[in-house]
Amino acid sequence: MAELKVQIKNLSLKNPVMTASGTFGYGVEYADFMDIERLGGVIVKGTTSEHREGNPYPRMAETAAGMLNAVGLQNKGVDYFIDTIYPRIRAYATEMIVNVSGSSIESYVECAGKIAGLERIRAIELNISCPNVKQGGMAFGVTCSGAAEVVRAVRRVYPKTLIVKLSPNVTDIAEIAKAVEAEGADSVSLINTLLGMAIDAERRRPKLSTITGGLSGPCVKPVALRMVWQTYRAVRIPVIGLGGISTWEDAVEFMLAGATAIQVGTQNFIDPAASVKIIDGLNDYCDRHGYRSVGELTGALAL
């Protein structure tokens, strides 16, 4: 049997399969459907310094081979997470990673600083696709300077493993990755959702209250694979791949392109046990192809 353990800086994962933020709640919601402790890690839903109600309904729409969402980071804030959620998830024998979001540098820093004090949370995933309200709503992660600024500020208050989640809505994602690596990111995860929209032809209206939203699902996989491959060739830190992963074959492809670990997102809504099936499939693939460790797959694409 192949060794499935992988390393993301100081974070040891029992296997490279994690669940993506926003698609798996806090993990406890899926406990009746699967053994959460088989996972390499769970990225819990986006957490902000303050309570957020999210966007008005409707905020989800199905599309061909995917879905659009404009939930708007609905959550009860970091203090609620610390007081109510953390006691419920701290005992799980898997890595629980908090997705940290914000609308200003100060809010990112406040949230990350509070999470840093939680012993069983050994990593955060910094979502830099959030709008910087002080700069007219432009996302931090769409420019090298904006991405670098927020990572630099969070790195000062967060000493544990820092994963930075990158936006695909940029001209050159590899340059953004290099900018956050230079400011102390321990890993990058990509891709976040692509900007898209859906229209109700009969009503002649957008299907989302916000008009546009984040596109995810199998339809984004070719874009995500390309960006993972580009980023892997540009940085020295581990790359975590996500975007349309539904099967173990998808996971293998992302690892061959350069991913050290992967995240399963939209597929969780279709098959709650998808991630554990992917773990089994990765193990079988390694055995069939004579790999002693799943880590040997990373960047092994034959060109």
C-alpha positions in Angstrom: 0.0 0.0 0.0 1.4 3.4 -1.0 2.2 6.1 1.6 -0.5 8.8 1.3 0.9 11.3 3.8 1.9 14.7 2.4 3.4 17.8 3.9 2.4 21.4 3.6 5.2 23.3 5.4 4.6 22.3 9.1 1.2 20.8 8.4 1.1 17.0 8.0 -1.8 15.6 6.2 -2.6 11.9 6.4 -3.5 12.0 2.7 -3.7 14.8 0.1 -7.5 15.0 -0.1 -9.3 17.9 1.6 -12.7 19.5 1.3 -13.0 23.0 -0.1 -14.3 25.9 1.9 -18.0 26.7 1.4 -18.9 23.2 0.3 -18.5 21.2 3.5 -19.8 23.5 6.2 -17.8 22.9 9.4 -17.4 19.2 8.7 -19.9 18.1 11.4 -22.7 18.5 8.8 -21.3 15.6 6.9 -20.6 13.3 9.8 -23.7 11.2 9.1 -22.6 10.5 5.5 -19.0 9.7 5.8 -16.0 9.2 8.2 -14.6 12.7 8.4 -11.4 11.5 10.0 -10.4 9.7 6.8 -9.9 13.1 5.2 -6.5 14.7 5.0 -8.2 18.0 6.0 -11.3 20.0 6.1 -11.3 23.7 5.0 -14.2 25.1 7.0 -16.5 27.7 5.6 -15.3 31.3 5.2 -14.9 33.1 8.5 -14.7 36.9 8.9 -14.0 39.2 11.8 -17.6 40.2 12.0 -21.1 38.6 11.5 -22.2 38.6 7.9 -25.7 37.9 6.6 -24.4 37.4 3.0 -26.1 38.4 -0.2 -29.9 38.6 -0.8 -31.6 35.6 -2.4 -31.5 34.1 -5.0 -27.8 33.5 -4.7 -27.3 30.1 -6.3 -28.0 28.9 -9.9 -27.2 25.7 -11.7 -25.4 25.8 -14.9 -24.2 23.3 -17.5 -21.6 21.1 -15.8 -21.4 23.4 -12.8 -23.1 26.0 -10.5 -22.9 29.7 -9.8 -23.0 31.0 -6.2 -23.1 34.5 -4.7 -23.6 33.5 -1.0 -21.5 36.4 0.2 -19.5 34.8 3.0 -22.5 34.3 5.3 -21.2 33.4 8.7 -21.5 34.4 12.4 -18.0 35.8 12.8 -14.8 34.6 14.2 -15.8 35.0 17.9 -18.8 32.7 17.3 -16.5 30.2 15.6 -14.1 30.2 18.5 -16.8 29.9 21.2 -19.3 27.6 19.5 -17.8 25.7 16.5 -14.2 25.1 17.6 -15.2 23.1 20.7 -17.2 20.8 18.4 -14.5 20.2 15.8 -11.3 20.3 17.8 -11.3 16.5 18.6 -11.5 15.3 15.0 -8.4 13.3 14.0 -7.9 15.3 10.9 -6.7 18.8 10.1 -9.3 21.5 10.5 -8.3 24.5 8.5 -10.1 27.9 8.7 -10.7 29.9 5.6 -10.2 33.5 6.6 -11.8 36.3 4.6 -12.2 40.0 5.0 -13.0 43.3 3.4 -10.0 45.3 4.6 -6.5 44.6 5.7 -7.5 45.3 9.3 -10.3 42.7 9.2 -8.1 40.0 7.8 -5.5 40.7 10.5 -8.1 40.7 13.3 -9.6 37.4 12.2 -6.3 35.6 11.6 -4.8 36.8 14.9 -7.7 35.3 16.8 -7.5 32.0 15.0 -3.8 31.8 15.7 -4.6 31.2 19.4 -6.5 28.0 18.7 -4.2 25.0 19.4 -5.9 22.5 17.2 -6.1 24.8 14.2 -2.7 24.5 12.6 -3.3 26.3 9.4 -5.5 29.0 7.8 -6.4 29.4 4.1 -6.4 33.1 3.3 -9.1 34.0 0.8 -7.7 37.1 -1.1 -10.6 37.1 -3.6 -12.6 39.3 -1.2 -13.3 42.9 -2.2 -11.2 45.6 -0.6 -13.8 48.2 0.3 -11.2 50.9 0.8 -10.2 50.6 -2.9 -13.7 50.6 -4.3 -14.5 46.9 -4.1 -11.6 45.6 -6.1 -10.5 42.2 -4.9 -7.1 42.0 -3.1 -6.0 39.1 -5.1 -6.2 40.5 -8.6 -3.0 42.6 -8.4 0.5 41.6 -7.1 0.6 44.6 -4.9 -2.8 44.0 -3.3 -2.1 40.3 -2.7 1.3 41.0 -1.3 -0.1 43.7 1.1 -2.7 41.5 2.7 -0.3 38.5 3.0 2.4 40.6 4.5 0.0 42.0 7.2 -1.4 38.6 8.1 2.0 36.9 8.2 3.0 39.4 11.0 0.2 38.0 13.3 -0.1 34.4 12.1 2.9 32.1 12.9 1.4 28.8 11.7 1.0 27.4 8.2 -0.4 30.0 5.9 -2.1 28.9 2.7 -3.2 31.6 0.3 -6.2 31.0 -1.9 -5.7 32.6 -5.3 -8.3 34.1 -7.7 -8.4 32.9 -11.3 -9.8 36.2 -12.4 -6.4 37.6 -13.2 -4.1 37.9 -16.3 -1.2 36.0 -14.8 -1.8 33.8 -11.7 1.8 32.7 -11.5 2.9 36.3 -10.9 0.3 36.6 -8.0 1.6 33.3 -6.6 5.2 34.6 -6.6 4.1 37.8 -4.9 2.5 36.0 -2.0 5.4 33.5 -1.7 7.8 36.5 -1.4 5.7 37.8 1.6 5.7 34.5 3.5 2.9 32.3 2.2 3.7 28.7 3.0 1.4 27.3 0.2 -1.1 28.5 -2.4 -4.4 26.9 -3.2 -6.1 27.4 -6.6 -8.4 28.1 -8.1 -11.2 30.0 -6.5 -14.4 30.4 -8.5 -14.4 32.0 -12.0 -16.6 35.1 -12.4 -19.8 34.2 -14.4 -23.5 34.9 -14.7 -26.8 33.3 -15.7 -29.9 34.8 -17.2 -33.5 33.7 -17.0 -34.6 34.2 -20.6 -38.4 34.1 -19.9 -38.2 36.7 -17.2 -35.3 38.6 -18.9 -33.6 38.9 -15.6 -30.3 37.7 -14.0 -30.7 34.5 -12.0 -28.6 35.8 -9.2 -29.5 38.8 -7.0 -25.9 40.1 -7.5 -26.1 39.6 -11.3 -22.7 37.9 -11.3 -21.3 35.1 -9.1 -18.6 32.4 -8.7 -18.6 29.5 -11.2 -17.5 26.1 -9.9 -17.8 22.5 -10.9 -16.5 20.3 -13.7 -16.7 23.1 -16.2 -13.8 25.0 -14.6 -11.5 22.0 -14.4 -9.4 22.7 -17.6 -8.8 26.2 -16.5 -7.8 25.1 -13.0 -5.5 22.4 -14.3 -3.7 24.9 -16.5 -3.3 27.4 -13.6 -2.0 24.8 -11.2 0.6 23.7 -13.8 1.7 27.3 -14.4 1.9 28.1 -10.7 3.8 24.9 -9.9 6.5 25.9 -12.4 6.7 29.4 -10.9 7.0 28.9 -7.1 8.9 26.7 -4.7 6.1 26.4 -2.1 3.5 23.6 -2.3 0.5 24.1 -4.5 -3.0 22.8 -3.5 -5.2 22.2 -6.5 -8.9 22.6 -6.7 -11.6 23.4 -9.3 -13.9 20.7 -10.8 -12.4 17.7 -9.0 -15.1 15.0 -8.9 -13.2 11.7 -9.2 -9.8 10.1 -8.3 -8.8 10.5 -11.9 -9.3 14.3 -11.6 -7.2 14.3 -8.4 -4.4 12.4 -10.2 -4.4 14.9 -13.0 -4.0 17.8 -10.6 -1.1 16.1 -8.8 0.6 15.3 -12.1 0.2 19.0 -13.0 2.0 20.0 -9.8 -0.4 19.8 -6.9 0.9 18.4 -3.5 -2.7 18.1 -2.3 -6.2 18.7 -3.6 -9.6 20.0 -2.5 -13.0 18.6 -3.4 -15.7 21.3 -3.7 -18.9 21.3 -5.7 -18.9 17.5 -5.9 -19.7 17.3 -2.2 -23.2 18.6 -3.0 -23.7 15.7 -5.4 -22.0 12.9 -3.5 -21.2 13.6 0.1 -18.8 10.6 0.1 -16.9 11.8 -3.0 -13.7 12.7 -1.1 -13.3 9.3 0.6 -13.8 7.6 -2.8 -11.1 9.8 -4.2 -8.7 8.7 -1.3 -9.4 5.0 -2.1 -8.9 5.7 -5.9 -5.6 7.5 -5.3 -4.3 4.6 -3.2 -5.4 2.0 -5.8 -3.8 4.1 -8.6 -0.4 4.3 -6.8 -0.5 0.6 -6.2 -1.2 -0.2 -9.8 1.5 2.1 -11.1 4.1 1.1 -8.6 4.3 4.4 -6.7 5.5 3.9 -3.1 4.3 7.4 -2.1 1.5 9.6 -3.5 4.0 12.4 -3.3 5.8 10.9 -6.3 2.8 12.0 -8.5 3.4 15.7 -7.8 4.7 17.4 -11.0 5.3 14.0 -12.7 3.6 15.1 -15.9 5.5 13.7 -18.9 6.2 16.5 -21.5 
